[in-house]
Structures are given as structure tokens and as C-alpha cells.
């Protein structure tokens, strides 16, 4: 009887130690902050979130206002400042400009991950970088909408959304994405970046070889210039990699989280 009680107590102690170790490991994992870009919304990260949360990562899909580089970056920076512990900042498309700016002055940012996202140097904008190499067909797919303040919102024409933005996503899903897309102001795309935090923070890049928004050559150029710790080029990948290749995107984010 005594031996049985002692064995049960030992087993409980071992289980408790394992559970505590697992809890400590989970608590030590950085929070992943996902920032969508133009013509998208936070729901585009759903597949990535599912994988990350399954692996024990806290995740926040931040709403990107898509109004101005400085204002959008401050909105995301406020989220980062509210998080105790380390943060992995992830940006898609124009969201790459935003995370680059938002990381400035936030010491808890561990790494930057760019998902078909811009890595601007100081003074560069999304428009200047996308035009640096031939191949983008975005200009001909846009639908401008005038704003009361005299500015311009930009959408992708619904009939062109599938081919332009998400060619490797099903037609049904692309139709939903086109209907729920969020516009970006023309000013936001043309405003120059005031920080290049990828020069001091580890950066990771994944992009599609068939991206029609940001030419693959531009993405490779930016990744090479930043000396990205890891760069993944997805064969036949579109601009919407977080939707079409969520596992590959999540894997790269986890690489950034676990690298020392």
C-alpha cells in the first residue's frame, strides 16, 4: 500500500513538473502581431493564426487603418507597447512598411517577418519600391474613389481581384476577398518611410514567385539588401500567400520566434 501511494505521489510530481515546464515554455513564447496590408483585412491571417495558436503562440491580428504611414505605424506601435514580453512583428504587403516603422523605439520587438511585404529604407515608399523592377500590373487593376477631404482611396477592381491579388486561391474565396477588401489611401502608398529597423533587427522574408503586385525581383532585392536570415520564394505563389500558403508562412514566423 505504501509503495503504491509513493509511486502515485511520484507520478503526480513528475506530471506536475512536466506541466509546469510546458506552461513556462508556452509563457516564454513571443506574441505574434500580424499586420495586414492594402486590399485585405485581418481575416486573411486566419489560416496562419490557426497554426500558430495550435503551436502555443499568442497572436494578435492588428487592424491596419491604411490611412498614412506615420498614423498606421503608431496604431500598430500602440498594440506592441501594450504587450508584455517579446513580439514578432509580421507585415503583409504595405503592412511591411508599417511594421518597419512601428518597430522603432519598441525594444520588445524580437524580429520582423515580411510576407510579400515591403522592406523600405529611409526615404523609400511602397510605390517607389514596387516600380523599381518591372512586372507589377497593379496600376491597371485599381479603382480610385475620391474622398471628401480631397484624398483618394484605392481598391482593386473586383473583376480583376482574383488574377491580380490571389491567383493561387480558389475563385470562390477570391470573390469573398474582393468584396471585403479594405482600401488604402494613395497618400499612404506614396509616403516615404522614416525608419529602416530591418537594419538592426533580424528579418525574415517570404514571397510568391508569381506575385503581380510586388515583382519577385523587387522582393529578392529587398531581402538581399536586408541580409534576411531566411528568405523563402514560393513557386507559383501569388501576393496573397497568407491565404494560399498559411503553413509556410506560419513556419517562417516560428523560425523567427525560435532563432537565437
Buried (B, 14 or more C-beta within 10 A) or exposed (E): EEEEEEEEEEEEEEEEEEEEEEEEEEEEBBBBBBBBBBBBBBEBBEBBBBBBEEBBBBBBBBBBBBBBBBEBBBBBBEBBEEBEEBBBBBBBBBBBBBBBBBBBEBEBBBBBBBBBBBBBBEEBBBBBBBEBBEBBEBEEBBEEEEEEEEBBBBBBEBEBBBEBBBBBBEEEBBBEBBEEBBBBBBBBBEBBBBBBBBBEBBBBBBBBEBBBBBBBEBBBBBBEEBEBBBBBBBEEBBBBBBBBBBEBBBBBBBBBBEEE
